[in-house]
Amino acid sequence: MLSYEQTSSVTSHQQLDTYAWFSQRAWVEINLSALSYNVKQLLRILSPRTQLMAVVKADAYGHGAVTVAQTVLESGANWLGVATVPEGIQLREAGMKAPILILGATHTPEQIHAIAQWKLQPTLICPKQALVFSNTLEAINSETPLPVHVKLDTGMSRLGTNWQEAAEFVQLVQRLPHLTIASIYSHLATADSPDPTTMKQQQQRFEQAIAQLRTIGIEAPCLHLANAAATLTDKALHYDIVRVGLAVYGLYPAQHLRSSIDLKPVLQVKARVTQVKTITPGTGVSYGHQFIASDELHLAVVGIGYADGVPRNLSNKMQVLIRGQRIPQIGTITMDQLMLDVSALPDVREGEVVTLLGTEGKEQITAEDWANLLDTISWEILCGFKHRLPRVAVT
Ligand SMILES: *Cc1c(COP(=O)(O)O)cnc(C)c1O
């Protein structure tokens, strides 16, 4: 199966088409120009004081962490954000030099050793964990202090120390050997809502914590609070770093933020028609015969299914693009294949390219469209493509 490494020379549709069509039943195209464009658009709305952290956790939201990290850093991002230690190591092994923040929790000596060895930067969430870090680094005689990022919980009720206990926590971390505070941060729960009330409350709590620290003579070296939605909402939320995921990949965190910036979707999902046939009225299609042809119908089988990241709950609801035209999917989506009603294009041939997510001519189908059909969010749709399909970088 093709991977980035094996396809790094494939940079255009032209070259991709030179592959035998049967070796490419389905694939993901990652548009590096769009990725670079999005980073530059984001940088335009940041003040010079603010750095851009591109969040590349979960294999860069299904886009491929290494290629994405390379491109975003070349385009002006300063930081990388990951969720886990292995995600950070993968980027270091690929030669990434930028600072890498682990947004998730880390506790075990094995994780701490790896963090020190690979020069990753952990999130500190509570006094107990801070002590484990300091003791573990003491035990391995770590000489240079490890930069750590203190996480405050201002209302997300996920990781972090309660904002009212910020002073004690920060003082403790400051006193511990082998650690140096690189930043103090928090995470917003409702930044994508058009109603800013809760977000403002979280920001006030963050400000209160910082003010409290100042009264005891502690000046935080660096502050950050904003995810993509907050970054697009209000400059006052930017502080020293913004941690942007979704918008880097060209999607909007919310409808009301569409006007804030121009973004281009980076990921496209494509597959090929593997068989075409005509079925007679009354014929059932796919498992459970959830679709029955009412008239004679031209059917195309496509080599992509739910194991590839096409959610099964889109069965009988989704459309695809062929030759720039919207074509309905019919019957239950199976693990590796799905069927289309191509009666509108009766001369569709085996080997023809089908766009499941992406643009053809004037038509576009986005992860957001799928998310709307499924009552979920585009983040979850994108992450569905991190497992099985080969990825091809295009420009
Ligand atoms: C995932 C994550 C982000 C990025 O979120 P987007 O909404 O995709 O911008 C930022 N900060 C933290 C702590 C995260 O876990």
PDBQT file of the ligand as one rigid body, heavy atoms in Angstrom, charges set to zero:
ROOT
HETATM    1  C1  LIG A 401      -7.254  19.654  19.899  1.00  0.00    +0.000 C 
HETATM    2  C2  LIG A 401      -6.881  20.846  20.695  1.00  0.00    +0.000 A 
HETATM    3  C3  LIG A 401      -6.759  22.102  20.087  1.00  0.00    +0.000 A 
HETATM    4  C4  LIG A 401      -7.132  22.368  18.638  1.00  0.00    +0.000 C 
HETATM    5  O1  LIG A 401      -8.532  22.407  18.516  1.00  0.00    +0.000 OA
HETATM    6  P1  LIG A 401      -9.249  22.973  17.178  1.00  0.00    +0.000 P 
HETATM    7  O2  LIG A 401     -10.640  23.211  17.618  1.00  0.00    +0.000 OA
HETATM    8  O3  LIG A 401      -9.169  21.888  16.154  1.00  0.00    +0.000 OA
HETATM    9  O4  LIG A 401      -8.533  24.206  16.784  1.00  0.00    +0.000 OA
HETATM   10  C5  LIG A 401      -6.294  23.162  20.860  1.00  0.00    +0.000 A 
HETATM   11  N1  LIG A 401      -5.997  22.989  22.177  1.00  0.00    +0.000 NA
HETATM   12  C6  LIG A 401      -6.133  21.792  22.797  1.00  0.00    +0.000 A 
HETATM   13  C7  LIG A 401      -5.785  21.682  24.235  1.00  0.00    +0.000 C 
HETATM   14  C8  LIG A 401      -6.592  20.699  22.090  1.00  0.00    +0.000 A 
HETATM   15  O5  LIG A 401      -6.740  19.519  22.712  1.00  0.00    +0.000 OA
ENDROOT
TORSDOF 0
